[in-house]
Amino acid sequence: MASISIVFLVLSIAFVCGMAQPKQDSSISSSALLTYPGSWLSPSNRFAFGFYQQGSGFAVGIWLVSQDNRTVVWTANRDDPLVTSNAMVYFNRDGKLVLRTEQGQEQFIASSAKESASYAAMLDSGNFVLYDTDNKPIWQSFENPTDTILGGQTLSSGSQLYSSLNKSDHSPGQFYLRMQPDGNLVLYPVTSEDNPPDAYWASGTYIPGGVHKNQLYLDFNGSLILINESTGATVLTLYSNFYGGINPNNNNNTIYRATLDVDGIFRLYSHTYYENGNYNVSRLWSAPSNPCDVKGSCGFNSFCTQDNNQSDCRCLPGHDFVDPNRRTLGCERNFSRAGCRGAKENATFYYISTMENMTWGDIPYFAAEMSMEECSSSCLEDCNCGAALFKNNNSCQKQQFPLKYVRRDTADGHMAFFKVGHTALLNPPLMITRKTEMVQIVLEMIGFTVLSCVALAIFGRFIFKMRVLRYKRLLHNGKLGLPEEVTLRLFTYNELKRVTKGFKEELGKGSFGAVYKGAIGKGKKLVAVKRLEKLVEEGEREFRAEMRAIGRTHHRNLVRLLGFCTEDSKRLLIYEYMSNGSLADLLFGVILRPHWTERLRIALDVARGILYLHEECEAPIIHCDIKPKNILMDDCWNAKISDFGLDKFLMPDQTRTFTGARGTRGYVAPEWHKNIPISVRADVYSYGIVLLEIVSCRKNIDVNASAEEEIVLPSWAYKCFAAGELNKLVSGEEVDKMSLEKMVKVGLWCIQEEPALRPSMKCVVLMLEGITEVPVPPCPTTPSM
């Protein structure tokens, strides 16, 4: 180390290539070391640290020196790299290497949190190092990589490389390479948040439990390997260059670098310097080998394809580029949507465009076995379908737009159907260049607005008179029907008997009675008919008033009431048909769990539906029986709450499970047993139980649990939370740890015994959305079995 100090003491005489001379006092640290366009060269003149041009400004970094090319391997302050030409790099009084801008602001270039630097060195390996007064390194660029590792450098466990934005801008780009703590080296798009389905390449070196961590190492010979951090043993060789002949102790002319390039591909390069002054760059290895395997290389509604070994982004049928000059940004729809119509009407407004050898990475909202022709026509007739993928095993998977990770793959592609509209979007308005044209258009708009207002006023008065006349006619006839704005339909009992084919197909049986499948509108629209039983004696006027209140509740997470029947003592309700059963079927009735992201979405759907009932509809509604069986799934797997607003129709002795209490065993709030007023917080308690069931995909009480402490889910969930063992709740499933902890904490707050401690549903939604922090919950009281 003494020889290094002498070298840098000599180099400090030359300003452009020099260092700050180490001194015992701190005054030297305030001296300017480097100004644009200065740089510090390594002893071999192969690497330089200093200012380089980037776009309209400059950045500070490290690069490989060559006559006609500058290869940047490290950049300081990548999130905000640009500086002006009047900036300078120097050691401040605290011994920190800083960049001072023209405005006098300081940014750390490299620093150690506790120690002060005495001098810096640009080494021949490409490593920029800060040393203390004892010549010990306290910071080095090799431990803080950006998009590149060089020979002799490692990417340690938990670290990552981020690609650059483009070849001339080294700000963080669209992709990152992560050396995961589980031992796997994985490539992701930056929007993935380490979500496994978004990964597009992995080393396959996953270590269960992650006891012995791996690190990526590029040796001086150019071999790229994964080694075990504990033992130093080679786990996987990505590229071997055994005969490279590189020795770090001699003046070899080849330098190796592994870079995550702007296109998301991780590549290994060699840079060879010849004595005659020539310079050569060779590509040795890359992953993935196919550029179209990079997820996110093309934006939404575009697909990646390869022609003559060159990848290109192209738009899907019915779409145009958002920016033709930047094709990777994706595409947007170029036709007008006709809205949701029936099968025949859809065929009038849309047609199907077919493409071969296609695949994409989105999760379908619908999948079933059918023929190719059926798949095409099913998408055309389905209002929600934008595209369908027909796989070789006769599987049809329907998808909504926008589509992501789309590519053309001749080896693993499938037949794709895209629904395209016949009507093109109108051209953008012409630019107005003359003042007279502007005045004319303004006058025309004013005139049109005045005429529209007059027409609306006349029409409004006409409608008002018609409604008054109708209301008087109803009063005169002694009948009080539903108002026009409430779209509930009044059915006769014989009609419902006919549409259900004599109440033949029973969908299920609940607290209020049986539910039957039916079809209205000449059999085109499926409905669910609920026949209410054992009701409180309600007069026709009171029952209709309650139906009016329920009919006015419209929310995407509530099952829609379409109509009702009140004939003598018969009371029937007609709801929209929910084709995918209940949340209970989804969580407890299948072997394969719903994906974690789907469970997160369902939890938010249910919370938003309850929030609407509590705070956003005309009169607050307490559901009193929130449970998975009362949460139904529609065609697109959206969660919708059913049986709301019906609790007051129950007879006093119709208690479902508990005498004197409304609700279902395991979900009922403690206050039902305490003879205290019931509030909306009773629903919050039930939701908390449901939330924990969504997390763990098991019932809240499971007498067949593997351990006695696991029988009651709420108490077991709190024990796992307190012990930091939340992974037990998901049985080894790969889930995002932060969202898992958030879901469990919200659930534990919701099931507090004291109603005042439970959050409102508004707070629940904000916490689940990540807008509000979730504090640590106290231990809830274990519910009785």
Secondary structure, DSSP 8 states (H G I E B T S, - for coil): -HHHHHHHHHHTTSTTT------SSSGGGGSEEEETT-EEE-TTSSEEEEEEEETTEEEEEEEE--SS--EEEEESSTTS--B-TT-EEEE-TTS-EEEE-TTS-EEEEE--SS----EEEE-TTS-EEEE-TTS-EEEEGGGS-SSEEETTEEE-TT-EEEEEEETTEEEEEEEEEEE-TTS-EEEEETTSTT-GGG--EE-----GGG-S-EEEEE-TTS-EEEEETTT--EEEEEE--TT----TTS--SEEEEEEE-TTS-EEEEEEEE-TTS-EEEEEEEEESSSGGGSTTSS-TTEEEEEETTEEEEEE-TTEEES-TT-GGG-EEE-B----S--HHHHHHHEEEEEEEEEE--S--SEEEE--HHHHHHHHHH-TT-SEEEEETTTEEEEE-SS--SEEE-TTT-EEEEEEEESSB----------HHHHHHHHHHHHHHHHHHHHHHHHHHHHHHHHHHHHHHHHHHHT-----TTS--EE--HHHHHHHTTTTTSEEEEETTEEEEEEEETTTTEEEEEEE--SB----HHHHHHHHHHHHT---TTB--EEEEEEETTEEEEEEE--TT-BHHHHHHS-SS---HHHHHHHHHHHHHHHHIIIIISSS----S---GGGEEE-TT--EEE-STT-GGGB-TT--TTSTT--S-TTTS-GGGGTT----THHHHHHHHHHHHHHHHTS-SB-TT-SSGGGSBHHHHHHHHHHTT-GGGGGTT----HHHHHHHHHHHHHHT-SSGGGS--HHHHHHHHTTSS-------------
